[in-house]
């Protein structure tokens, strides 16, 4: 830890600044908590073109997105404004507050998101059709919070000068982001324990086999894990057996990461290669695109319209990272709170400055095993984990990390003129000492005498009342209304364009991936 603090101390602390953005997924439901099967509402604008309000897998699954923000407070304010705008216009519909879905209808009755008549719209719909075909539509209704994080250019310039490397700025930034991501993956069990909020599911969500093997019955409508933290991060959620068996995405460098992703997008998987006269998926390969890669953290860059993301990442490097393991906090009206964000910021700074071991097969296996332990047994007093070949109790290892974060909290609180980071750190440390303080434990306590569905419905109604009691200012309402209107006009222009046949469009996209993959192979 001294090396971490020495590095930060040698760096002008004022340059230690970062930006963040939030993406919150949520299901629209009827007043009784049943999945809404209504179309995306007109007042929300075009989900193809709106920069703040779109849909994820289902027509019923909203995705609410903040702009890039300089402070935690601004990110939460922006997300709250979007929630208020949406909730105010939904009338009888409400926003489901949890990651695990409300009692879903039969799989075939879950509506895919529809985006319009353009080739881009059809691509999005076909991709979602493929997800439903591969994993089932019900699984795709699981929701999450995605946390986008980046250091400012001024920070990278200062760190580049400090470390006196011969790398170009682009290569240096990407290399150090991958250092951060490897460390985050190794410690990903910790935020899963602290912020996991999916210890239970509705009876209609899980198969009989999974009920027998993993869960216990809480009541006639709910199954749960007695010590579970985040079933969304386990076998009931985004842990695809196919991906686990076939994928080996490498985080040791940007080039390896892109090469292994491209290989998966260009390698046919026979179980997906089902002859069908209709286009039900983008391709029959292990991954339809990089978006299908389920993981705790991803390297990201915003590509120009129509550009291949892998090619742009290879050329221009990593722009930001996306943390994808966060459950929606059902007790927070917008699904996340400042305490969580502040802890993530500290952990990500720690991940950047700490030594980052290369990931081999053994370390990757320990990452997966540790996550499984925390997902299903995280709140058990006997939970222990694999730290580079040594067994450590969850509590002891977690407290060691908390000790390492103290110095980072000192720096960040001094820069911010507050004690917010120390307060967050102390709150998380208490969860290690007292598992009953975790959100997952609180949910189980609140389900004594009522089902998961009833708890979710009560919280959804409470959040709706909160949004309605705190309306938008006239300026904020007009801003979001104008954005929705402009998005509809933008979609009209896209739909009016003359385009090649969709099959040709799909072939070109795959050809682009094949060309990128071949170029990567040739450069080795």
Helices and strands as residue ranges (DSSP letters): H 2-10, G 13-15, E 18-29, G 42-44, E 53-55, E 61-65, H 72-89, E 94-95, G 107-109, H 119-135, H 137-140, E 145-151, H 153-163, H 169-186, H 188-195, E 200-202, G 203-205, H 208-214, E 216-219, E 222-224, G 231-233, H 241-246, H 254-265, G 270-272, G 290-292, E 297-300, H 309-316, E 320-326, H 338-353, H 361-377, E 384-387, E 390-393, H 394-416, H 420-433, G 435-437, H 439-446, H 452-469, H 474-496, H 502-523
